[in-house]
Amino acid sequence: MKRILLFLVLGIIIFGCDKRGVNKPEISVISDKSEIYNSQNDRTVTLTYKLTGEHAYIANAKVLLEYDSELGTVIGTGNAYYLFTDENGEAEAIFQISSSATGVVEITSRLDDFRTVEFTNKIIVHFKPTIESFVATPDTIEANGTSMSVLDLQLGNSDKLDSVKILFSTTNGTLSNDSTFTDGTGHAQISILSTNYPAQAVIYAHLEKCPEVTANVSVWME
């Protein structure tokens, strides 16, 4: 009976605290974006890693990265398929979305020494929208400092048209807002107040997350 108890105690000491035991670390990975437009200027996602547990298991730990290479790749870590944590069990990686990627990109991070310790990040990749129309109604107003023209912008060619932030600027006149968000149909609207002298106002619009998507319209103040 004493031998059996001794074996049980030794088993707890040997196996209860090793890589197969209860002391395996935990991993969390925070992504700075959960959704992204597949555009030239917005195709990277920063992943911040944090391991918690015994120092021996989290410091300089090797983290394996699994993903579909056709959808993107990890850059800046020295290797596209693994990274090492620092002394505090922390690390950072940048995932660059492929120019042809759409849909859901999954990145699974798994500890090399503890293959059951893993975390999967999901990033939704949308088609980059286009500005289908940007019009002023009317396009000619009185230069009296009080007349207004309504500016309507319509997005298209994307699976996500709602809640897109549009930035505006003008060469003359006063805009009601320098930014706004599209509604569920991709429509955004602001207005411009005339100057009190004759001028041409050129109003520019671009998407905050895709600044290369631009349009402009003119309003004449006479």
N, C-alpha and C positions, 0 to 999 in steps of 0.2 A: 504493500500500500504506500509506504514511504517513497519507494522508487517511482511509482506512478505520479505522486504529487510532485516529486522533484522534476520529472520530465515535463509536467504541465507548466511548472514555474519557468523552467528553461525555455520552453516553447514560447511563452509570453515574452520573455526577455529577448529571445532571438528574432521572433517573427512579428511581435506586436509593434516594434519600433523601426523595422526596416522598410524598404520600399514597397513591400507588400502589405504593410500594416496600416494602422489607423492614423499614423502621423504623416501621411502624404500631404503635400501642400495643396493650396487652392489657387486657381488662376482667374483673374478678371481682365477683360480687354475692353477698353472704352474707345469707341470710334467717334471722331469729331463730326462725322456726317452719317446720317441714316439714309438720306436720299441725295442724289446727285444728277445733274444734267451732263450728258456726254458731250461736253464742249471742249474746245481747245484750251480754254483758260480755267476750267474747273473739272479736272479729271483725277485729282489725288485725294486720298482719304488717309488721315493720320490715325494710327492705332497705338494706344498707350497701354502697356502691359504692367500688371502688378501681381506678383506672387506673394502669398502669405503662408507662413508655416515656419518650420525650423530653419535656421539660417543656413545650415549645411545643404539643405535641399533647394533653397530659393536663390542663393548667391551663385552667379555665373552658371545659371541653369540653361540648358539648351532647349529651345522651344522650336518645335517643328511646325512648319506652315504648309497647309494644304489648301489648294484652290485650283480652279480651272485656268490654266495659263492662257487660254484663248480669250479670257475675259479681262486679264490684267496681270500685273506682276509686282512683287515687292521690290522697292529700290532703297538704296542708302544703308543696307545692313551688311553688305559684303557678300551675302548669299541670298538668292531669291527664295529659298525654301527653309531657312532656319535662321535663328538669331540667338544671342546670349543675353541674359539679364546681367545687371550690374550687381554690386555687393548688397544692394538693398532689395534685390529681386525685381527690379524695374527695367523696362526697355521700351523702345519706341520704334515703330516701323511705318513706312509710307507705302501705301498701295496705290499704284497708278492704273486707272481703268483703261482698258484697251479702247481705241477709237471706234471699234465696231461693236462694243459691248452694249447690251440693253437687257432689261429684265432684272433678275436678282443675282447679285454676286455674293457667294458665300466664301468666307475665309475661316478655316478651322485651325486653331492654334492648340498644339498638344505638347505636353512635356515629354521629352525624350526618355527620361528615367521613370516616368509615371504615365504610361500611355492612356490610362483611363481618365487622367486629368486633362480636360480639354474645354475649349470655349469657342463658339461659332458666332461670328459677326455676319450680319446680312445687310448689304447695301443695295438699295433699289436704284437702278440706273434708268433715267428717262431719256427719250429722244430730245435733242435740243430744239426748242421751239423757234419759230420764225415770226416776224411781225408782218402780218398779212395786209394790214392797212393802218394808216395814221392820218386822220383827216381833221380839218378845222371847219367849224360851222358857226357863223359864216367865215369866209376866209378874208373878208374885208370889213373893217369896223372903223368907227369914227375915232380920231385922235383927240379925245376929250378927257382922258384919264378915268372914265367911268364905263365905257363900252366893254363888252366881253365877247369872247369867242370860246366855244366849247370844243375841246380836243378829245377825240375818241380814238383809242388804240385797240386793235384786235390781234391776238396771237393765234397761231395755228401750227399744224404739222408736228404735234407732240402728243404723247399720251398723258401729259400733265400740263394743264393750262390754268388751273386755279391757284390762287395764292402766290403768284409770281410777282416779285417786286420789280417795278419799273422806275427808273430814275429819269428825271426831266431837267432840262436847262433851256434858257432862251437868250437870244442876243438883245432883245428889247421887250418892254412890257413886264408885267408881274404875274407869275404863275400862282395859281391857288394852292398848289402843292408841288414840291420838288421831287416827290416820290409817292407812289401808291401801289396797291396790290390788285391783281386781276381778280375778277369774280369766277364763278364756276365754269363760265363759257370762254374764259380768256380775254374778257373785255375789261378795259380800264378807261377812266375818264377823269380829266381835270379841266380847268379853264384858264384863260389868260385875260388879264385886264390891260386895256390899251394905255399907251403913253399919252401925254398931252401935247405931243408934237408929231408931225408926220414921220413915219418910220416903217421899216419892214422887220418883223420879228421872225426869226428862224428858230423853231422849237425842236430840240433834239431829244430823242428817247432811246434808252438802251436798257437791257436786262441787267440787273445787278450781278447775277451769277453767270451770265454769259454776255460780257460787255461787247463782244464782237457782233452781237445781234442788235443792230441800230436802225433808226429811221428818223426822218425829219419832215417837217411841214412848215409852210410859211403863212403868216397872217400879215396883211397890209393894214396899216393904221393911217388913215387919210383925213 
